[in-house]
């Protein structure tokens, strides 16, 4: 009986050990079959090399040892395209700094249609930047940035659409020119400012000449008015220089008319003050 009891205890221990090992194996299989992806991720699943589709976000299960997964990030990626060397249509060398924003909209295409969608998109963006900006003249490149960025975005987006990539935006942050070209542009801007200043002065002189011609026409029709203007000018000179100006007139009738006009003007001024 003692021997039998000893074998029973050993058998029980083996059963417990086997059960423990079985539990560990089951837990290992379960842990390896459970997958969790974040809200901004998707898991592309291949079963024995065959595409099964994309899953996520959240919890899902795979067949351990049979299924393979590849995680794809759906967030926007920023490509910092710095110092892209450009030769414009008018043969001017410059360096362009730009940013390209893109994201994955179809994770299955991003995995199956291109080997490395990040590298492929960035190389394509650099090529399109050189091509589009290389067909532009320097003045257009500096003044029509929005038009070029829109064109670049559309062309990149057309190429990346079969890869499941969407280009959100393209921005040109800086255009670096050689020192001699910067000096030439500064001289051109200064010449343009001088041109505008001369045009403004000429327009002012033209308007002044027109007004003087109109005044001369009025004075020609009324000699008395011209005489009043002469007296007013002499009065201003005398007041400014503290002088006494003596003038003469050979026509008493003319002098009387001048005095009458002066009194009429003074009377109107007093009436205006009273009102």
Backbone torsions as a table, in degrees:
resi	resn	phi	psi	omega
1	UNK	NA	-37.1	179.8
2	UNK	-64.2	-40.6	179.7
3	UNK	-65.6	-40.7	-179.6
4	UNK	-63.3	-42.7	178.8
5	UNK	-64.2	-35.7	179.0
6	UNK	-65.0	-43.8	177.1
7	UNK	-63.6	-36.3	179.5
8	UNK	-64.0	-41.2	179.5
9	UNK	-65.6	-42.9	179.7
10	UNK	-63.8	-41.9	178.9
11	UNK	-62.9	-39.1	179.0
12	UNK	-64.8	-40.1	178.2
13	UNK	-63.9	-41.7	177.5
14	UNK	-62.0	-40.3	179.5
15	UNK	-64.7	-42.0	178.8
16	UNK	-64.1	-42.5	179.1
17	UNK	-63.8	-42.5	178.8
18	UNK	-63.7	-41.1	178.4
19	UNK	-63.9	-39.5	179.2
20	UNK	-64.1	-43.8	178.3
21	UNK	-63.9	-40.2	179.5
22	UNK	-63.2	-41.3	178.4
23	UNK	-62.7	-41.8	179.2
24	UNK	-62.7	-42.6	179.9
25	UNK	-63.2	-44.2	-179.9
26	UNK	-62.3	-43.9	179.4
27	UNK	-64.1	-37.7	178.4
28	UNK	-64.5	-42.5	179.1
29	UNK	-64.3	-42.9	179.8
30	UNK	-64.0	-43.4	-178.7
31	UNK	-65.7	-34.7	179.4
32	UNK	-78.7	-15.6	179.7
33	UNK	-94.3	-12.5	-179.5
34	UNK	-89.8	132.5	175.9
35	UNK	-130.6	141.9	177.5
36	UNK	-130.9	126.1	176.4
37	UNK	-119.4	150.4	-177.8
38	UNK	-76.0	172.9	-177.3
39	UNK	-60.7	-35.1	-176.7
40	UNK	-95.2	15.7	-179.7
41	UNK	-124.1	157.8	172.1
42	UNK	-136.4	146.8	179.4
43	UNK	-109.3	118.4	175.9
44	UNK	-90.1	123.5	-171.4
45	UNK	-107.9	133.4	173.7
46	UNK	-119.8	129.6	177.7
47	UNK	-113.8	111.9	-175.8
48	UNK	54.0	38.8	177.8
49	UNK	86.2	-6.6	-178.0
50	UNK	-99.6	135.5	-178.0
51	UNK	-67.4	129.0	178.0
52	UNK	-108.1	-10.0	179.6
53	UNK	115.5	-172.6	-179.2
54	UNK	-114.6	142.0	179.0
55	UNK	-130.1	157.9	179.3
56	UNK	120.1	168.1	0.3
57	UNK	-82.0	169.4	177.9
58	UNK	106.0	-151.5	-174.2
59	UNK	-98.9	137.4	173.2
60	UNK	-153.4	169.7	-175.5
61	UNK	-119.7	149.2	174.1
62	UNK	-128.7	168.9	176.8
63	UNK	-91.6	113.8	-177.0
64	UNK	-62.0	137.7	178.8
65	UNK	79.7	-10.9	-178.5
66	UNK	-114.0	-43.3	-177.6
67	UNK	-92.8	144.2	173.2
68	UNK	-124.0	139.4	-178.1
69	UNK	-121.6	150.9	173.5
70	UNK	-133.1	122.7	-176.6
71	UNK	-85.6	132.1	179.4
72	UNK	-119.7	129.3	179.0
73	UNK	-86.8	128.5	-178.0
74	UNK	-95.5	-0.3	-179.2
75	UNK	-73.6	159.3	-179.7
76	UNK	-68.4	133.8	178.6
77	UNK	-105.1	135.3	179.1
78	UNK	-104.5	120.6	176.4
79	UNK	-102.2	115.6	-179.4
80	UNK	-91.1	96.0	-178.4
81	UNK	-90.6	92.3	-176.8
82	UNK	-99.4	147.6	172.5
83	UNK	54.0	47.8	174.0
84	UNK	-78.9	117.5	-176.2
85	UNK	-79.5	126.5	-175.9
86	UNK	-125.0	141.4	168.6
87	UNK	-116.5	111.9	-175.3
88	UNK	-71.7	174.3	-178.6
89	UNK	-62.4	-33.1	178.7
90	UNK	-91.1	26.3	170.8
91	UNK	59.9	45.1	175.7
92	UNK	-114.0	126.5	-179.9
93	UNK	-85.3	135.2	177.3
94	UNK	-153.2	161.4	177.5
95	UNK	-111.7	132.7	-176.1
96	UNK	-116.4	129.6	172.4
97	UNK	-103.1	130.3	-177.8
98	UNK	-147.1	167.7	177.6
99	UNK	-129.7	138.5	176.9
100	UNK	-122.2	125.7	-179.5
101	UNK	-109.7	124.3	-179.1
102	UNK	-145.9	163.1	179.9
103	UNK	-152.7	162.3	179.2
104	UNK	-86.7	126.6	176.1
105	UNK	-109.1	-18.1	177.3
106	UNK	-134.7	96.9	-175.9
107	UNK	-63.4	-30.7	179.9
108	UNK	-65.1	-46.8	178.0
109	UNK	-65.2	-38.5	-178.6
110	UNK	-62.8	-29.0	-180.0
111	UNK	-89.7	-40.1	-171.4
112	UNK	-91.0	-26.6	-173.3
113	UNK	-92.5	-17.2	-178.4
114	UNK	-146.1	144.9	-175.7
115	UNK	-66.7	-49.4	-179.5
116	UNK	-136.1	97.4	-172.8
117	UNK	-67.2	-29.0	179.4
118	UNK	-67.3	-52.2	-179.4
119	UNK	-64.1	-42.2	-178.4
120	UNK	-63.6	-42.7	-179.7
121	UNK	-65.7	-40.6	-179.0
122	UNK	-68.7	-40.8	177.5
123	UNK	-65.8	-38.8	177.6
124	UNK	-64.9	-42.0	179.4
125	UNK	-61.4	-42.0	179.3
126	UNK	-63.9	-40.9	-180.0
127	UNK	-66.0	-44.3	-179.9
128	UNK	-65.8	-38.3	177.1
129	UNK	-58.2	-47.8	179.6
130	UNK	-63.2	-41.0	-175.8
131	UNK	-67.5	-48.2	-176.4
132	UNK	-68.9	-48.6	-177.3
133	UNK	-71.6	-24.8	177.9
134	UNK	-70.5	-19.2	177.7
135	UNK	-93.3	6.1	-179.0
136	UNK	-106.9	151.4	172.6
137	UNK	-83.1	159.6	-173.8
138	UNK	-61.4	-42.9	-179.5
139	UNK	-60.4	-41.7	178.4
140	UNK	-67.3	-37.4	179.7
141	UNK	-62.8	-34.0	-178.3
142	UNK	-83.5	-26.1	-173.4
143	UNK	-109.0	-20.9	-176.2
144	UNK	-117.8	47.0	-176.9
145	UNK	-62.4	-40.5	-177.1
146	UNK	-61.7	-41.5	-179.8
147	UNK	-64.1	-41.7	-178.8
148	UNK	-69.0	-40.3	179.4
149	UNK	-64.0	-37.7	177.5
150	UNK	-65.4	-42.4	178.6
151	UNK	-64.1	-42.2	179.2
152	UNK	-63.0	-43.3	179.4
153	UNK	-60.5	-44.8	-178.7
154	UNK	-64.5	-40.9	-178.5
155	UNK	-69.3	-42.1	177.7
156	UNK	-64.2	-42.0	-178.6
157	UNK	-63.0	-35.2	178.8
158	UNK	-64.9	-39.2	179.9
159	UNK	-73.6	-37.7	-173.4
160	UNK	-87.2	-8.6	-179.5
161	UNK	-58.6	-42.2	176.6
162	UNK	-65.1	-16.1	178.5
163	UNK	-91.1	-1.0	-177.1
164	UNK	76.5	27.0	-178.2
165	UNK	-112.7	135.8	177.0
166	UNK	-116.8	123.1	177.3
167	UNK	-86.3	116.0	-175.8
168	UNK	-79.9	-42.0	-176.4
169	UNK	-163.9	157.0	173.6
170	UNK	-131.7	133.5	-179.1
171	UNK	-133.2	132.1	174.2
172	UNK	-96.8	114.2	-174.2
173	UNK	-89.8	-30.3	-176.3
174	UNK	-160.7	148.1	174.0
175	UNK	-123.9	113.1	-176.0
176	UNK	-97.6	122.2	-177.6
177	UNK	-108.5	155.3	173.6
178	UNK	-62.1	157.8	-176.2
179	UNK	-60.8	-41.2	-178.8
180	UNK	-66.0	-33.4	178.0
181	UNK	-71.1	-35.8	176.4
182	UNK	-63.0	-40.7	177.7
183	UNK	-64.8	-40.1	179.6
184	UNK	-64.0	-40.8	179.1
185	UNK	-66.2	-38.4	178.3
186	UNK	-63.3	-41.6	177.7
187	UNK	-64.4	-40.5	179.2
188	UNK	-63.0	-41.7	178.9
189	UNK	-65.2	-40.1	178.4
190	UNK	-64.6	-41.4	177.6
191	UNK	-63.6	-37.6	178.8
192	UNK	-65.8	-40.2	178.1
193	UNK	-64.8	-41.9	177.8
194	UNK	-63.0	-38.8	178.7
195	UNK	-61.5	-46.0	179.6
196	UNK	-64.0	-38.9	179.8
197	UNK	-63.2	-42.5	179.4
198	UNK	-65.7	-37.4	178.4
199	UNK	-63.9	-41.9	179.8
200	UNK	-64.2	-42.9	178.7
201	UNK	-63.0	-43.3	-179.9
202	UNK	-63.4	-40.7	178.1
203	UNK	-63.9	-39.4	177.5
204	UNK	-63.8	-42.2	178.4
205	UNK	-65.1	-36.5	179.3
206	UNK	-64.6	-44.2	178.9
207	UNK	-64.4	-42.2	179.4
208	UNK	-63.0	-39.9	178.9
209	UNK	-64.1	-39.3	177.6
210	UNK	-62.2	-44.7	179.9
211	UNK	-64.0	-39.8	178.8
212	UNK	-65.3	-38.1	177.9
213	UNK	-64.2	-40.5	177.8
214	UNK	-64.8	-41.4	178.8
215	UNK	-64.5	-41.2	179.0
216	UNK	-62.5	-36.9	178.0
217	UNK	-65.0	-40.9	178.6
218	UNK	-66.2	-45.3	179.9
219	UNK	-63.2	-35.0	179.7
220	UNK	-66.0	-32.3	179.9
221	UNK	-79.4	-24.0	-176.1
222	UNK	-134.0	94.9	179.1
223	UNK	-61.1	-30.9	179.7
224	UNK	-63.8	-41.6	178.0
225	UNK	-61.9	-39.2	177.6
226	UNK	-63.7	-39.8	179.2
227	UNK	-65.8	-41.1	176.4
228	UNK	-60.2	-41.0	178.8
229	UNK	-64.1	-37.7	178.6
230	UNK	-64.3	-45.0	178.8
231	UNK	-63.7	-38.7	178.7
232	UNK	-63.3	-40.1	178.3
233	UNK	-64.4	-43.3	178.5
234	UNK	-63.9	-38.2	178.2
235	UNK	-62.9	-43.1	178.6
236	UNK	-62.2	-41.4	179.5
237	UNK	-64.9	-43.2	-179.2
238	UNK	-64.1	-41.1	-179.9
239	UNK	-65.9	-39.1	-177.7
240	UNK	-72.0	-40.6	-176.0
241	UNK	-96.4	-0.5	-178.4
242	UNK	58.6	52.4	-177.4
243	UNK	-118.9	164.1	172.2
244	UNK	-110.6	118.3	-176.8
245	UNK	-104.6	127.6	178.7
246	UNK	-110.6	126.3	178.6
247	UNK	-125.6	165.4	-178.6
248	UNK	-137.8	156.4	175.2
249	UNK	-136.6	141.9	-176.5
250	UNK	-92.7	-7.9	-176.5
251	UNK	-118.9	110.0	-179.0
252	UNK	-65.4	-35.3	178.3
253	UNK	-61.7	-41.0	179.1
254	UNK	-63.4	-41.7	179.5
255	UNK	-63.3	-39.7	178.4
256	UNK	-63.8	-40.8	177.5
257	UNK	-62.3	-39.5	179.6
258	UNK	-63.3	-44.2	-180.0
259	UNK	-63.6	-40.6	-180.0
260	UNK	-63.5	-44.2	179.0
261	UNK	-63.7	-37.2	-179.6
262	UNK	-66.7	-44.1	178.7
263	UNK	-63.1	-39.3	179.3
264	UNK	-62.9	-41.1	179.7
265	UNK	-65.6	-40.9	179.4
266	UNK	-65.8	-40.2	179.3
267	UNK	-62.5	-42.2	177.5
268	UNK	-62.9	-38.2	179.1
269	UNK	-64.2	-40.5	179.5
270	UNK	-67.4	-37.8	177.7
271	UNK	-62.8	-39.6	179.0
272	UNK	-64.2	-40.2	179.7
273	UNK	-64.8	-41.1	179.8
274	UNK	-63.5	-40.2	178.0
275	UNK	-64.2	NA	NA
